[in-house]
Amino acid sequence: MPACTLASCMVVDSPGLRRVAAGLYSSLQMIEPITAERGQQVLMSIIRVLPDILVKKIAAGEVIERPASVIKEVMENAIDAGATRVSVQIEDGGKTLMRVADDGCGMSAEDLRLAVTPHATSKLAEEDDLYHIGSLGFRGEALASIGSISRLTLRSKPHESVEGAEIFVEAEQVRADRAAGCPAGTTVEIRDLFFNVPARRKFLKNSGTEFGHINTQFARIALAHPDIGFELHNNGRMVQNLPANQTPLERISKFYSRELGDDMIAFERRTGDIEIIGFAGQPSGARSSANWQFSFLNRRFIRDKFIQHAIKEAYRGLIDPRRFPVVFLFITVDPSTVDVNVHPTKVEVRWQESGIVHREVLSSLREALGGSDLTPTFDPASTSRPPVDPAQQDAVRQAFAEQFKTMTPQQPSLSFGPDRPAGGGGGSYPSPSMPTQSGSDPSQGMDMWRQVYGQRLDAARDERDVMPPDQPYAVAGPDVLPPGAIRGAIQLHNTYLVCETDDGMMIIDQHALHERIMFEQLKDRITRGALESQRLLLPETLSVSAEQWATLEAERDVLGQLGFDVSRFGTDAAAIQAIPSILKDRDAVAFFRDFLDKLSAKEGDEPAESFIYDILSMMACKAAVKAGDPLSGEEIDALLAQKDLVEKSSNCPHGRPTTLRLTVRDLERQFKRT
């Protein structure tokens, strides 16, 4: 029993019991003695009021974690002061010296003295101001906290004043307060950070690491304020010199490479009180951590779970789920609709309507990605080449020779069933039918595909009739395709489709592309009702646990929407009575087992849309043509005809690329023709 509990509950009259209690209390080594009055045990107070210096050091620990924290706070003060130019100088990773100079409004001598006292600020006047904060700093703790754990010098002069003022603070004590000659604006100089808190100082990393954190904070602030000029010096060397009035994209390119900036997809969205200016990275440039996702709210860098989830959903099916896209978001909202006073570092916020922000970010990113060509360009110069196996080289030559022999003109017959005519790949095999764009049963015929293919040929003929007679043509199957279309497609190793384009060549993974096409059509179909089912002549059975059956019962609606009909069979089995038509030629039991595992692992707060889309991607993967499946010329044409008719055709639903592009310029470089 804790000592305080023993003391508070004990009421005794017996001297013997009092001696026992006193002995127990002594063994617990309590500092305060027990006094006896009128037969009751009374515990002296163990609550103390902390000294001011300790309070300030604790407060400083909340705000100041490392030198980068100091730079963040002081740079934000400079921006709030209206600076158009901010210069930052660092020595020894900030442990020895940090100096931030700005050309802002400046402070008088009286304001300087107030600025280093706790909870003193010019940014709040009354309680209501807390609910529409428009400044970056507002707590009034930064300078006081910095002054309690360092040697702090402030010099400042308002633009209209003749002379400035200087104040020197060491371990919260004001050591000097005098007039000084200085330019208009404010200079904050911090020396020997944590000199009086050795326990904190010993946790600082080496100078290079600490400067890396400083550079991160500097970049975040500079990105959010491209209208302000910034300088960063490290140990006397200029690291960054950013002119004022740049664009956000220019700042992104400056900090994170011109190549990354060139690959960004710019977009804007204005809805009600929300404005979003963003730059979305190509799926092929996804990274291994979320550190490359930058969200700024009213010019303040934030980390927000709703925004991060919206980004993840926007890129669903475009990248590997374990990777993170590069995204820069600059969001502006009414300050009264968001609370930034959640955490001392001001990186977290609380939304009044988080759902609106999530929806707007998701919609703007989806529109930007959906309207862009996301096909990656293959750069052979950046790929290491293993030694070529002569036997493998001969096999490749043979494969090409066979493909060219079988590329004979024939009328398209777009059936993907076992009765299809022998074509470029040769041989028949059990293959699923491709789903139709119209939303009818995905296992039925290819009428719409015939129509699309016929339209492409008609367009080619029209184009040929109006082109001058000396215009070169490239033959694709039985007719000529218009400029910009894919031409001369062949299948390589029964896995890849190699096609000619206007500016080079394209290599397509047949399984990945077919998977994306089927997924998009299934997704379109399920928005209009349940997927088509096919009843089984003999139900398939599989063993299920009581827990799994309970899950099936709870998710009956999802089962029906996906085209499954499952009933109980005995005490520990389920009978699959009907399956989605798209899986009619596949192992329904194996798929349902995987589906049941995923259903059992479904999180309670996972959106239904996300879960269903995951299942649809599993279906598309199972039903799509596989690597190693030979395709006829007609089937290749039918597959390619759909490429530009579906969204996100550059990636399969799991995020793998479907297509690589190799330009003529890339080929010329490889053959030394440039």
Secondary structure, DSSP 4 states (H G I P E B T S, - for coil): --HHHHHHH-B---HHHHHHHHHHHHHTT-SSPEEEETTEEEEPP---PPPHHHHHHHHHHHH-SSHHHHHHHHHHHHHHTT-SEEEEEEEGGGTSEEEEEE-S----HHHHHHHTSTT--SS--SGGGGGS--SS--SS-HHHHHHHSSEEEEEEE-TT-SSEEEEEEETTEEEEEEEE---SEEEEEEESTTTT-HHHHTT---HHHHHHHHHHHHHHHHHH-TTSEEEEEETTEEEEEEPSS--HHHHHHHHH-HHHHHH-EEEEEEETTEEEEEEE--GGG-BSSGGGEEEEETTEEE--HHHHHHHHHHTTTTS-TTSB--EEEEEE--GGGEE-TTSTT----EESSHHHHHHHHHHHHHHHHHTS--PPBP-GGGS--PPPPHHHHHHHHHHHHHHHHH----------STTPPP-SS-S----PPPPPTTSS-TTS--HHHHHHHHHHHHHHHHHHHHS-TT----EETTEEPPTTS-EEEEEETTTEEEEEETTEEEEEEHHHHHHHHHHHHHHHHHTTSPPPEEEEEEEEEEE--HHHHHHHHHTHHHHHHHT-EEEE-SSSEEEEEEEEGGGTTS-HHHHHHHHHHHHHT--TTS-HHHHHHHHHHHHHHHHS--TT----HHHHHHHHHHHTTSTTTTB-TTS-BSEEEEEHHHHHHHTT--
